[in-house]
Amino acid sequence: MRDATFAAAAGSTEPVTLDLDPGERAALRRPSEYDAAVVALLAAGIVKASSGTVLIGDFDPRLQPVHCKRAAALVPHEPFALDESEFRRYVAYRAALWSVDPYRAFARARELRAQLAGVHEAFAYPLIGALIGAPKLVVLDRPQLVYAATILSVVSDAAVISTHADAASALAFS
């Protein structure tokens, strides 16, 4: 991201500049929850910058949104309220998004559930869904800091961006 901002009726974000290589981690302290949430959406290519530039790998979200969604995975702040059958549909959706064989996706989901055994399902499910396609970038929108070490243990070689106003997140995710 190079001086990337987003402006809407609800407010605007301060400019963000950030470069990450594979495996690098960055914690972005944002002045508000709104700013943190929007910067996470910008970083994942879900919303397009009002000014500045966002590239995910070699892809521009304005021109190549599907490629960006395959390269980056957003783990939203809001916990999921899914039962087992809804979670299976969610895994199938994520597998289709990244063109991952459903059998492999469900096997990966089982493996991740075992690794995230201490993380409440409401917070584990979105992370599992995000990791189905082995993204190059994982964007954590204000993650639960109590789970920081566990989250990082399953992310592997992907670059990780965490948006959180808490100073502890900078230590946990840097």
C-alpha positions in Angstrom: 0.0 0.0 0.0 1.3 3.4 -0.9 -0.6 6.3 0.7 -3.8 4.3 0.4 -6.9 6.0 1.8 -10.6 5.3 1.7 -13.3 7.9 1.9 -17.0 7.3 2.3 -20.0 9.0 4.0 -19.2 7.1 7.3 -15.7 8.6 7.4 -12.3 8.4 5.9 -9.0 6.6 6.8 -5.6 8.1 7.3 -3.1 7.2 4.6 -1.4 3.9 4.9 2.0 2.9 3.4 3.2 -0.7 3.9 5.3 -3.2 2.1 5.4 -6.9 3.2 7.5 -9.8 1.9 6.4 -13.4 2.3 6.4 -14.5 5.9 6.7 -10.9 7.3 4.2 -9.7 9.9 3.0 -6.1 10.5 0.7 -4.7 13.2 -1.0 -1.5 12.1 -2.1 0.8 14.9 -5.2 2.6 13.7 -6.8 5.6 15.4 -10.3 4.0 15.5 -12.2 0.8 15.0 -13.7 2.1 11.8 -10.2 3.0 10.4 -8.8 -0.4 11.4 -11.7 -2.3 9.7 -11.5 -0.2 6.5 -7.7 -0.6 6.3 -8.1 -4.4 6.7 -10.6 -4.3 3.8 -8.2 -2.2 1.7 -5.3 -4.6 2.5 -7.3 -7.6 1.4 -8.5 -5.9 -1.8 -12.1 -6.0 -0.8 -12.6 -2.2 -1.0 -10.8 -0.1 -3.5 -8.6 2.8 -2.4 -10.0 6.3 -2.9 -6.5 7.6 -3.3 -3.1 6.0 -3.3 -2.2 2.5 -4.5 -2.9 -1.0 -3.2 -1.2 -4.0 -4.8 -1.6 -7.6 -3.6 1.3 -9.4 -5.1 1.3 -8.1 -8.6 -2.5 -7.5 -8.7 -4.4 -4.3 -8.5 -7.8 -4.7 -6.7 -9.3 -2.1 -9.1 -8.4 -4.1 -12.2 -8.0 -7.7 -10.9 -10.3 -8.2 -7.9 -10.7 -12.0 -8.4 -6.9 -12.5 -8.4 -6.6 -10.4 -5.2 -9.3 -12.4 -3.5 -7.3 -15.5 -4.3 -4.0 -14.1 -3.1 -5.3 -12.4 0.1 -7.5 -13.7 2.9 -9.4 -11.5 5.3 -10.2 -12.8 8.8 -12.9 -10.4 10.0 -13.2 -9.0 13.5 -16.8 -10.2 14.1 -17.0 -13.7 15.4 -18.9 -16.3 13.3 -22.1 -17.9 14.6 -22.0 -21.0 12.4 -23.2 -24.5 13.2 -21.4 -27.5 11.8 -23.4 -27.7 8.6 -23.1 -24.0 7.9 -19.3 -24.3 8.5 -19.1 -27.1 5.9 -20.9 -24.8 3.4 -18.5 -22.0 4.3 -15.5 -24.3 3.7 -17.0 -25.4 0.4 -17.5 -21.8 -0.6 -13.9 -20.9 0.2 -12.6 -24.0 -1.6 -14.6 -22.9 -4.7 -13.2 -19.3 -4.4 -9.6 -20.6 -4.5 -10.3 -23.5 -6.9 -9.2 -26.0 -4.2 -10.5 -29.6 -4.4 -13.3 -29.9 -1.8 -11.8 -33.1 -0.4 -8.5 -31.3 0.2 -10.3 -28.3 1.7 -12.2 -30.4 4.2 -9.0 -32.3 5.1 -7.2 -28.9 5.6 -10.2 -27.6 7.7 -10.0 -30.7 10.0 -6.2 -30.3 10.4 -6.6 -26.6 11.3 -9.5 -27.3 13.7 -7.1 -29.6 15.6 -4.3 -27.0 15.6 -6.8 -24.3 16.8 -8.3 -26.5 19.5 -7.9 -23.8 22.2 -9.5 -21.1 20.1 -13.3 -20.6 20.4 -15.1 -21.8 17.2 -16.5 -18.3 16.6 -13.0 -17.0 16.1 -11.4 -20.2 14.7 -13.9 -20.7 11.8 -13.1 -17.5 9.9 -9.4 -18.2 10.3 -9.8 -21.8 9.0 -11.9 -20.5 6.0 -9.2 -17.9 5.3 -6.4 -20.5 5.2 -8.2 -23.1 3.0 -6.5 -21.7 -0.1 -3.0 -21.1 1.3 -3.2 -17.4 0.7 0.0 -15.3 0.3 -1.4 -12.6 2.6 -3.6 -13.0 5.7 -5.3 -9.8 6.9 -6.4 -10.0 10.6 -9.0 -7.3 11.3 -8.6 -6.6 15.0 -7.9 -10.2 16.1 -8.5 -11.5 19.6 -5.1 -10.9 21.2 -5.6 -13.8 23.6 -5.3 -16.1 20.5 -2.3 -14.3 18.9 0.3 -17.0 19.4 -2.0 -19.8 18.2 -3.1 -17.7 15.1 0.5 -17.1 14.1 1.4 -20.8 14.6 -1.1 -21.9 11.8 -0.5 -19.1 9.3 2.9 -20.5 8.0 4.7 -18.6 5.3 2.0 -16.0 4.4 2.6 -12.4 5.1 0.3 -11.2 8.0 -1.2 -7.8 8.6 -3.0 -7.2 11.9 -5.1 -4.0 12.4 -5.4 -3.3 16.1 -5.2 -0.2 18.3 -3.8 -2.1 21.2 -0.1 -1.8 21.7 0.1 -5.4 22.7 -0.8 -6.4 19.2 2.3 -4.8 17.8 4.4 -7.0 20.0 2.3 -10.2 19.3 2.3 -9.7 15.5 5.6 -8.2 14.7 
